[in-house]
């Protein structure tokens, strides 16, 4: 049985799906690993690093795809890459199936069994496979660093002979993994941190990091989460209430980090143009939802927009800007998932396993995932 690791071809992508540390464990279990040459170079893993742990290096991506029983990627494959995968092979990647319907149908028609790592259920047994959480933690950390680097003031309070400078005030919108890491990093840098989330249940986590949770005591929210622990889609009335609640917090913030996203949906607009215009010149917004449309009305993907003196930054693929640690974490997540598929040096798809069942998108020439089937019907 052979696992293939092709070089990522996506824009802004510097990560690699398996690092030498994980390859070494697979080889020790008598699994062959074929890595495309230079696949790990931008993550600081050389071809020699892979060879030293027992991997074989291929000079072409075509052989990695066509000769492997299991393909491990980060970004979804291109159509021409799918054509190279042999029938009956298994693909692991971040497929975002409900928004990439044509790609999923192509995988099904080729007889490829595919798993979308962004669909792994959020249950205790799957924590070590949670790719979204590991990569989001990096994005949250980097967002705070970007905010600090772009501000015209420093984050901590400074007491000097020239006078005392107050600490910067930071607001994080969306207290998931990325948001909590942004809060923690902002606090370590000395800022006063505030946070908002539609899920009141995260208040305790926010406060445990030393931040102030913004809530509305007169409004008792219910059913704010999906079964997977994500924030559900808000109604128009709820979204208006959220914007009203955030108005004063936005005005009083020196920097804002937004992270609010709904799986398979466009990101909700929580910060309007009018709200941005109430901020002081020199303030900064880092929008981590930029790839899904953005939480700020003025966000432009992979660009910095300056409006009335306020910088709105919409970074693309922040985890890839720290590729070495991001790849190591992703690789460990994937290695744990591969363990579920390995059975005495062969691949086995156990449909009784809830993790496998919920993350499997295509199987035996059919689209297996119900949410993806629903998206296809609605298209």
TITIKE-491325 format. One record per residue (C-alpha): residue in three letters; x, y, z. Coordinates in steps of 0.1 Angstrom, whole numbers, plus 2048, in hexadecimal, padded with zeros to 3 digits. Example, Ala and Ser with C-alpha at 12.3 -4.5 7.8 and 13.67 -1.06 7.14 Angstrom:
Ala87B7D384E;Ser8897F5847;
This chain:
Unk800800800;Unk80E8227F6;Unk805845802;Unk80C8627EA;Unk8158867F5;Unk81389E7D7;Unk8208C17D7;Unk8048DA7DE;Unk7FA8EF7C0;Unk7E19077D0;Unk7E892C7D1;Unk7F89397F1;Unk7FE9147FC;Unk82090D80C;Unk8168F0822;Unk81B8CA81C;Unk8028B0827;Unk81B897837;Unk83C8A1848;Unk85988984D;Unk84F883871;Unk82E873866;Unk83E862848;Unk85785185F;Unk83A841874;Unk828835854;Unk848825846;Unk84D814868;Unk82B804862;Unk8367F7840;Unk82481182C;Unk83581F80D;Unk83584580A;Unk83B8567E9;Unk84287C7EB;Unk8438947CE;Unk8658A57CC;Unk8668C77DE;Unk8438C17ED;Unk8508CB80F;Unk86A8E5806;Unk85590480E;Unk84D8F4830;Unk8738EF836;Unk8728CA830;Unk88B8BF814;Unk8898A07FE;Unk8A6892812;Unk892896832;Unk87887F823;Unk891867815;Unk8A2864837;Unk881857846;Unk87B83E82A;Unk866850811;Unk86A84E7EB;Unk86E86E7D8;Unk85C8727B6;Unk86688C79D;Unk84288F78F;Unk82089479F;Unk81087D785;Unk82285E794;Unk8188697B8;Unk7F486A7AD;Unk7F384C797;Unk8088347AC;Unk7F983A7CE;Unk7DC8297E0;Unk7D78477F7;Unk7DD86B7EE;Unk7E288480A;Unk7DE8A9802;Unk7D58CA812;Unk7C28DD7F8;Unk7A98CD7E1;Unk7B88BE7C1;Unk7B58CE79F;Unk7A08BC785;Unk7BF8B2772;Unk7CD8A3792;Unk7AE88F798;Unk7B2880775;Unk7D4872780;Unk7C686079F;Unk7C083B799;Unk79D82D79D;Unk79681F7C0;Unk7B08357D1;Unk7A984A7F0;Unk7AD86F7F2;Unk7B1884812;Unk7AF8AA810;Unk79C8C981A;Unk7828C57FF;Unk7668DD80B;Unk74E8C77F9;Unk72E8DC7FB;Unk73F8F87E8;Unk7538E37D0;Unk7378CE7C1;Unk7478C879E;Unk7678BC7AE;Unk7548A47C4;Unk7408967A6;Unk761891793;Unk77087D7B0;Unk7518687B1;Unk75186178C;Unk77685678F;Unk76D83D7AA;Unk78384F7C4;Unk77A84C7E8;Unk77F86E7F7;Unk78087C81B;Unk77D8A1822;Unk7928A9841;Unk77D8C8848;Unk75F8B184D;Unk76E89D86A;Unk75589D886;Unk75D8B18A5;Unk75C8948BE;Unk77588B8D9;Unk78386D8C6;Unk78A8838A7;Unk79C8A08B9;Unk7BF8948AE;Unk7B289488A;Unk7A38B788C;Unk7B48C986F;Unk79E8E7871;Unk7A78EE895;Unk7CC8E9891;Unk7CE901873;Unk7B691A882;Unk7CC91D8A1;Unk7E892888A;Unk7D2941877;Unk7C6950898;Unk7EA9558A5;Unk7F6964884;Unk7D897B882;Unk7E198B8A3;Unk805990897;Unk7F99A0876;Unk7E39B888A;Unk8009C28A0;Unk8179C6883;Unk7FE9DD871;Unk7F39F388E;Unk800A16892;Unk802A118B8;Unk8119F68CE;Unk7FC9DC8E0;Unk8089DC904;Unk8059F991C;Unk826A0D91C;Unk831A2293A;Unk84EA3892F;Unk85EA59937;Unk84AA67919;Unk82AA5D929;Unk813A3E92D;Unk805A2F90E;Unk7E5A1A913;Unk7E29F6906;Unk7D29F08E5;Unk7AF9E38E5;Unk7A89C48D0;Unk7879B48C6;Unk7849908BA;Unk7639878A8;Unk75E9628A9;Unk76C94E8C7;Unk77492D8B6;Unk79791E8B5;Unk7A593A8A0;Unk7949558B5;Unk7A09478D6;Unk7C39458C9;Unk7C19698BD;Unk7B59738DF;Unk7D19618F1;Unk7EB96F8DA;Unk7DD9938DD;Unk7DE98F903;Unk802983903;Unk80B9A18EE;Unk7FC9B8908;Unk7DB9C38F8;Unk7B99C690A;Unk7A49AB8F9;Unk77F9A98F3;Unk76B98E8E1;Unk7499878D3;Unk7399678C7;Unk71595E8C0;Unk71A93F8D6;Unk7179498FB;Unk727928905;Unk74A9358FB;Unk749951914;Unk75B93D92F;Unk777934916;Unk77B95990C;Unk77D965930;Unk795949939;Unk7AE95A921;Unk7AA97B932;Unk79398B918;Unk77199C91D;Unk75498B90D;Unk73A9A28FD;Unk717996902;Unk6F39A2904;Unk6E5997926;Unk6C19A191A;Unk6C39888FD;Unk6C4963905;Unk6D39518E7;Unk6CA92D8E1;Unk6D39138C6;Unk6F19278BC;Unk7079098B2;Unk7058ED899;Unk70A8C98A4;Unk72F8CD89A;Unk7348EA8B2;Unk735905897;Unk720924898;Unk70091F884;Unk6F3937869;Unk6E2955879;Unk6C196386E;Unk6C0986860;Unk6B1993881;Unk6CD982895;Unk6E898F87E;Unk6DA9B3882;Unk6DB9AE8A8;Unk6FF9A28A6;Unk7099C1892;Unk6F89D88AA;Unk7099C88C8;Unk72B9CB8B7;Unk7289EF8AD;Unk7369FF8CC;Unk7509E48D0;Unk75D9EA8AD;Unk75EA108B3;Unk774A0B8D2;Unk78C9F28C3;Unk7AF9F98B5;Unk7AF9D78A4;Unk7969BD89B;Unk79B998891;Unk77C988881;Unk77996287E;Unk75495B87B;Unk74D940860;Unk732927859;Unk73D906848;Unk731905824;Unk723928825;Unk72E94C81E;Unk73D95D83D;Unk72397484E;Unk72999A84B;Unk72C9A686F;Unk7409C686B;Unk7319DF852;Unk7419FC840;Unk72FA14857;Unk73EA02876;Unk761A04867;Unk75CA2A862;Unk758A2E888;Unk77AA2088F;Unk799A36895;Unk7B1A3B878;Unk7CEA2287C;Unk7B7A06888;Unk7BA9E4878;Unk7A29C886F;Unk7AF9A5867;Unk794990857;Unk79A96B859;Unk77A964846;Unk786976827;Unk788955813;Unk763950818;Unk759974811;Unk764985831;Unk753990851;Unk75A9B5849;Unk7469C582D;Unk7669D581F;Unk77D9B681F;Unk78F9AC7FF;Unk7A098A7FD;Unk7C698C800;Unk7C69B2800;Unk7C99CE818;Unk7AD9E8814;Unk7B1A0A825;Unk790A1B82C;Unk78FA3C840;Unk7B1A3484E;Unk7A7A10859;Unk7BA9F284B;Unk7A49D4842;Unk7BA9B683B;Unk7AC99782A;Unk7C897D82C;Unk7C695C817;Unk7D093B827;Unk7E2948846;Unk7ED926852;Unk802923833;Unk81694283E;Unk82492D85A;Unk82890D845;Unk8408F985B;Unk82B8F787A;Unk80B8F7866;Unk8178D9852;Unk8238C7871;Unk8018CB882;Unk7ED8C2862;Unk8038A385D;Unk7FD897880;Unk7D889B87B;Unk7D988885A;Unk7EF86D869;Unk7D5866883;Unk7BA864868;Unk7CF84C853;Unk7D1835872;Unk7AB83186F;Unk7AF82584B;Unk7CC80D850;Unk7C57E9857;Unk7E47D2856;Unk7F67E783B;Unk7D77EA826;Unk7BB804823;Unk7997FD832;Unk77B814832;Unk76680C851;Unk74481B84B;Unk73B813870;Unk75582C87C;Unk74484E881;Unk763862878;Unk767850857;Unk74285184F;Unk73D876856;Unk75D882843;Unk75986B825;Unk74D87F806;Unk74E8667E9;Unk74E8407E9;Unk7498257CF;Unk74283E7B2;Unk7288517C6;Unk7268707DB;Unk7228627FE;Unk71F881814;Unk6FB88D81A;Unk7038B281D;Unk7168B17FC;Unk6F989E7EB;Unk6E28B97F8;Unk6F98D47EA;Unk6F88C27C8;Unk6D28C17C8;Unk6D08E67D1;Unk6E98F07B6;
